[in-house]
Amino acid sequence: MDEKDLELIITIARTRNITVAADSLYLTQSAISKRIKNMENELKNRIFIRTHQGVRLTTAGELVLEKALKITNEFSEMKIYLESHGKDVFGSLTIGVSENFMFYHLPDIAASYHLKYPNVKLTFKTNKSHNLYPLVLNNDVDLAIVRGNYWWDGVKHILSTETMCVIYDRKYENVPLKDITYIERTTDSVQYASMNKWRHENDLMNPPSIIVMDSISSSMDLVKRGIGWALIPEVALDGFEGIKKPCYFANGELFTRQTFLLCKEEVAKLPQARTFIDEILKNKIEHTRIESNA
């Protein structure tokens, strides 16, 4: 059954006359009779019966008519809505976001986007980057914002490049870092390897003690309390009053971390995805080398 069949049922139920219905729909009586027979075979129920007073619905036909009216009304409302909102962006979008990007960057972007496109339903899923990558691969999220340069053959945009900094309380200003507690932070394997590489090059692999924290904010809380030193991205250092120094590798390369937006080509063509990508690219975080305040 299709939209024309539903129209046929409604018209016959209204006119109660095959001839009148045929004229109204610009069909022959034989064409209508054939379509009724096909519908009844598909539904495995009689829809109409002929009487001396014309055509009337069976009990099953009454149910079919009720559903037909509901479907055609909803279809009509949908067309009216689409015609009147043809230039609006609506729909839904599920976005996987790395924890740090969500905390430090996304609220302003999400608020700006919602003001421009209030008819789009945004759903955010926050997680570690290595957990988000398989989600976007398997279409469990529409877009993913991840830290690290993952392999990707779809739409890929770099959103930020941030300097990694060593930070500690001013009371340690004249104390070698190797003599201070290292506040380690759990992170993905690639970032962990880079942090260890920097520590190794700076002879910092054997601190007097190590405290392991599970987030940037908790690591910074200990640094602010004078417990030890940590490696923290510059995005988290606004308002930090202790010592902060940009980190360089032995070859002179600045120690940075990058954040990317990943999206499949077919998803990027959706208006709600395209406009979100445009919005987030307008808010790209330009890399600025943070100056040492030692």
Stockholm file with secondary structure:
# STOCKHOLM 1.0

chainA/1-294         MDEKDLELIITIARTRNITVAADSLYLTQSAISKRIKNMENELKNRIFIRTHQGVRLTTAGELVLEKALKITNEFSEMKIYLESHGKDVFGSLTIGVSENFMFYHLPDIAASYHLKYPNVKLTFKTNKSHNLYPLVLNNDVDLAIVRGNYWWDGVKHILSTETMCVIYDRKYENVPLKDITYIERTTDSVQYASMNKWRHENDLMNPPSIIVMDSISSSMDLVKRGIGWALIPEVALDGFEGIKKPCYFANGELFTRQTFLLCKEEVAKLPQARTFIDEILKNKIEHTRIESNA
#=GR chainA/1-294 SS CCHHHHHHHHHHHHHCCHHHHHHHHTCCHHHHHHHHHHHHHHHTSCCEEEETTEEEECHHHHHHHHHHHHHHHHHHHHHHHHHHTTTCCCEEEEEEEEHHHHHHTHHHHHHHHHHHCTTEEEEEEEECHHHHHHHHHTTSSSEEEEESCCCCSSEEEEEEEEEEEEEECGGGTTSCGGGSCEEEECCCHHHHHHHHHHHHHTTCSSCSCEEEESSHHHHHHHHHTTSCBEEEEGGGCTTCCSEEEECBCTTSCBCEEEEEEEECHHHHTSHHHHHHHHHHHHTCBCCCCCCCCC
#=GC SS_cons         CCHHHHHHHHHHHHHCCHHHHHHHHTCCHHHHHHHHHHHHHHHTSCCEEEETTEEEECHHHHHHHHHHHHHHHHHHHHHHHHHHTTTCCCEEEEEEEEHHHHHHTHHHHHHHHHHHCTTEEEEEEEECHHHHHHHHHTTSSSEEEEESCCCCSSEEEEEEEEEEEEEECGGGTTSCGGGSCEEEECCCHHHHHHHHHHHHHTTCSSCSCEEEESSHHHHHHHHHTTSCBEEEEGGGCTTCCSEEEECBCTTSCBCEEEEEEEECHHHHTSHHHHHHHHHHHHTCBCCCCCCCCC
//
